[in-house]
Amino acid sequence: MVRNRFLHGLGVLGDLASIMAMIAQAAARYGLDPGFVTSVARRESNLNPNAVSPAGAKGIMQLMDATAAMLGVSNPFDPAQNIDAGVRYLSQLLNKFAGDAAKALAAYDWGPGNVAKAIQTWGADWLAHAPQETQAYVQALTGVTAASTADSGQAVPAGVSPGTSPPLTIDAATGQVIEDATPTPAPALPSWLPQTPVGRILLLTAAAAGASLLADALWGD
């Protein structure tokens, strides 16, 4: 019983480590701070690859079906696809809104068309006219409130900059994303990570096998 609990816990930790590695890789790939991206992912799904929101958003980065399809995701419950697409989308939104994290995050939650229209209509007071859910989302991730955006008009947390992806193409009439033809560049990984996700998973598998042998030696069957 103790051994089974130990191995179950090891499996959960291994899955979490793999997800965190994918987030770090995607953040590096698209030029974003991995801590910032991790905060977004935790807010979205608590890093649960099987999460489904009441609105139908799916996976770790909580992609809606239309957004997932636009980003070329065939299975939103596949963590690798979901994380890459979600981070790429966040990078594009930061690019579109000139590195303003409050606007980019509001767009991630509320839609870029809605944010663009709110800015056009209300100027620096745009966040006060966003849904309460979006205001809470932005405040939780950046500390920015409707009052602070009205005072400064700009809110960019430390370490966040426009991403490396080109800006989104948005239909001015509908506010919908028209297309995303961004090719996925070769990964640029931190030196402390293996060079591919497969390499990371192999390391985790080897660690799990070693722990299993240790558990056998300590507790037997």
C-alpha positions as CSV (number, residue, x, y, z in Angstrom):
1,M,0.0,0.0,0.0
2,V,2.8,2.4,0.9
3,R,4.7,1.5,-2.3
4,N,1.6,2.1,-4.4
5,R,1.0,5.5,-2.9
6,F,4.6,6.3,-3.4
7,L,4.5,5.3,-7.1
8,H,1.3,7.2,-7.7
9,G,2.7,10.3,-6.2
10,L,5.8,9.9,-8.3
11,G,3.7,9.6,-11.4
12,V,1.8,12.8,-10.6
13,L,5.1,14.6,-9.9
14,G,6.5,13.3,-13.2
15,D,3.5,14.5,-15.2
16,L,3.8,17.9,-13.5
17,A,7.5,18.1,-14.2
18,S,6.9,17.3,-17.9
19,I,4.2,20.0,-18.1
20,M,6.5,22.5,-16.5
21,A,9.2,21.6,-18.9
22,M,6.9,22.1,-21.9
23,I,5.8,25.5,-20.5
24,A,9.5,26.6,-20.2
25,Q,10.3,25.4,-23.7
26,A,7.3,27.1,-25.2
27,A,8.0,30.3,-23.3
28,A,11.6,30.3,-24.6
29,R,10.4,29.5,-28.1
30,Y,8.1,32.5,-28.2
31,G,10.3,34.9,-26.2
32,L,8.2,35.1,-23.0
33,D,9.1,34.9,-19.3
34,P,8.4,31.3,-18.2
35,G,7.2,32.5,-14.8
36,F,4.7,34.8,-16.4
37,V,3.4,32.0,-18.7
38,T,3.2,29.5,-15.7
39,S,1.1,32.0,-13.8
40,V,-1.3,32.2,-16.7
41,A,-1.4,28.4,-17.1
42,R,-2.1,28.0,-13.3
43,R,-4.9,30.6,-13.4
44,E,-6.4,28.9,-16.5
45,S,-6.5,25.3,-15.4
46,N,-4.2,24.7,-12.4
47,L,-2.0,22.8,-15.0
48,N,-4.7,20.2,-15.5
49,P,-4.5,18.9,-19.1
50,N,-8.0,17.4,-18.9
51,A,-9.7,20.6,-17.6
52,V,-12.9,21.8,-19.3
53,S,-14.5,25.1,-18.4
54,P,-18.3,25.7,-18.4
55,A,-17.8,27.6,-21.6
56,G,-16.0,24.7,-23.2
57,A,-12.4,25.9,-23.0
58,K,-10.1,22.9,-22.9
59,G,-6.7,21.8,-21.5
60,I,-3.9,23.5,-19.7
61,M,-4.2,26.9,-21.5
62,Q,-8.0,26.6,-21.8
63,L,-8.3,26.9,-25.5
64,M,-11.8,27.4,-27.0
65,D,-12.4,25.1,-30.0
66,A,-12.3,27.9,-32.6
67,T,-9.1,29.2,-31.2
68,A,-7.5,25.8,-31.0
69,A,-8.5,25.2,-34.7
70,M,-7.1,28.6,-35.7
71,L,-3.8,27.7,-34.0
72,G,-3.6,24.3,-35.7
73,V,-4.4,22.2,-32.6
74,S,-5.9,18.8,-33.5
75,N,-6.2,17.6,-29.9
76,P,-6.6,20.3,-27.2
77,F,-6.1,17.6,-24.4
78,D,-2.6,16.9,-25.7
79,P,-0.4,19.0,-23.4
80,A,2.3,19.6,-25.9
81,Q,-0.1,20.9,-28.6
82,N,-2.2,22.9,-26.1
83,I,0.8,24.6,-24.4
84,D,2.6,25.4,-27.6
85,A,-0.6,26.9,-29.1
86,G,-1.6,28.8,-25.9
87,V,1.8,30.4,-25.4
88,R,2.0,31.3,-29.1
89,Y,-1.4,32.9,-28.9
90,L,-0.3,34.8,-25.7
91,S,2.9,36.0,-27.5
92,Q,0.8,37.2,-30.5
93,L,-1.5,39.1,-28.1
94,L,1.4,40.8,-26.4
95,N,2.8,41.7,-29.8
96,K,-0.6,43.2,-30.9
97,F,-0.9,45.3,-27.7
98,A,2.7,46.5,-27.7
99,G,3.7,44.5,-24.7
100,D,0.9,45.7,-22.5
101,A,0.3,42.6,-20.4
102,A,-3.0,43.9,-19.0
103,K,-4.4,44.3,-22.5
104,A,-3.0,41.0,-23.7
105,L,-4.3,39.1,-20.8
106,A,-7.7,40.7,-21.1
107,A,-7.7,39.7,-24.8
108,Y,-6.8,36.1,-23.8
109,D,-9.8,36.0,-21.5
110,W,-12.3,38.2,-23.3
111,G,-11.1,38.1,-26.9
112,P,-8.8,40.5,-28.8
113,G,-11.7,42.1,-30.7
114,N,-13.6,43.0,-27.6
115,V,-10.5,44.6,-26.0
116,A,-9.7,46.5,-29.2
117,K,-13.2,47.9,-29.4
118,A,-13.1,48.8,-25.7
119,I,-9.9,50.7,-26.1
120,Q,-11.2,52.5,-29.2
121,T,-14.4,53.5,-27.3
122,W,-13.1,54.2,-23.8
123,G,-9.4,54.9,-24.2
124,A,-7.4,54.4,-21.0
125,D,-10.6,53.6,-19.1
126,W,-11.1,50.4,-21.2
127,L,-10.7,47.9,-18.4
128,A,-13.5,49.4,-16.4
129,H,-15.9,48.4,-19.2
130,A,-14.6,44.8,-19.4
131,P,-16.6,42.0,-17.7
132,Q,-16.0,41.5,-14.0
133,E,-14.4,38.1,-14.7
134,T,-11.9,39.7,-17.1
135,Q,-11.1,42.5,-14.6
136,A,-10.5,39.9,-11.9
137,Y,-8.4,37.8,-14.3
138,V,-6.1,40.8,-15.1
139,Q,-5.8,41.9,-11.5
140,A,-4.9,38.4,-10.3
141,L,-2.1,38.0,-12.9
142,T,-0.7,41.6,-13.0
143,G,-2.1,43.5,-10.0
144,V,-3.6,46.0,-12.5
145,T,-7.1,47.3,-11.8
146,A,-9.5,49.4,-13.8
147,A,-8.4,52.4,-11.7
148,S,-4.7,51.9,-12.4
149,T,-5.1,51.5,-16.2
150,A,-7.2,54.7,-16.2
151,D,-4.4,56.5,-14.3
152,S,-1.4,55.2,-16.4
153,G,-2.8,53.8,-19.6
154,Q,-0.1,51.1,-19.6
155,A,0.7,48.2,-17.4
156,V,3.6,45.8,-18.1
157,P,4.9,43.5,-15.3
158,A,8.6,43.1,-15.1
159,G,10.0,40.5,-17.5
160,V,7.1,40.7,-20.0
161,S,7.8,42.0,-23.5
162,P,6.2,41.7,-26.9
163,G,6.5,38.1,-28.1
164,T,8.4,36.9,-31.2
165,S,5.2,36.1,-33.1
166,P,3.8,38.5,-35.7
167,P,0.6,40.3,-34.7
168,L,-2.8,38.7,-35.2
169,T,-5.0,39.5,-38.2
170,I,-8.5,40.5,-36.8
171,D,-11.7,41.2,-38.7
172,A,-12.6,44.8,-37.9
173,A,-16.3,44.1,-38.2
174,T,-16.6,40.9,-36.1
175,G,-13.5,41.1,-33.9
176,Q,-12.7,37.5,-34.9
177,V,-9.2,36.3,-35.6
178,I,-8.9,35.7,-39.4
179,E,-5.9,33.5,-39.6
180,D,-2.7,32.4,-38.0
181,A,-0.1,31.4,-40.5
182,T,2.8,31.6,-38.1
183,P,5.3,28.8,-38.7
184,T,6.6,27.1,-35.5
185,P,10.3,28.0,-35.2
186,A,12.9,25.6,-34.0
187,P,12.9,25.5,-30.2
188,A,15.4,27.7,-28.4
189,L,15.7,26.0,-25.0
190,P,17.3,27.0,-21.8
191,S,20.6,25.3,-21.3
192,W,19.4,23.5,-18.2
193,L,16.7,21.6,-20.1
194,P,17.1,18.7,-22.5
195,Q,17.0,19.7,-26.1
196,T,13.7,18.1,-26.9
197,P,10.5,17.2,-25.0
198,V,11.2,13.6,-25.8
199,G,14.5,13.9,-24.0
200,R,12.8,15.3,-20.9
201,I,10.2,12.6,-20.9
202,L,12.9,9.9,-21.2
203,L,14.7,11.4,-18.2
204,L,11.5,11.3,-16.2
205,T,10.8,7.7,-17.2
206,A,14.3,6.7,-16.2
207,A,13.8,8.4,-12.8
208,A,10.5,6.7,-12.3
209,A,12.1,3.3,-13.2
210,G,14.9,3.9,-10.7
211,A,12.4,4.9,-8.0
212,S,10.3,1.8,-8.7
213,L,13.4,-0.4,-8.2
214,L,14.2,1.4,-5.0
215,A,10.6,0.9,-3.8
216,D,10.8,-2.8,-4.6
217,A,14.0,-3.1,-2.6
218,L,12.6,-1.2,0.4
219,W,9.1,-2.6,0.6
220,G,8.9,-5.6,-1.7
221,D,5.6,-6.6,-3.5
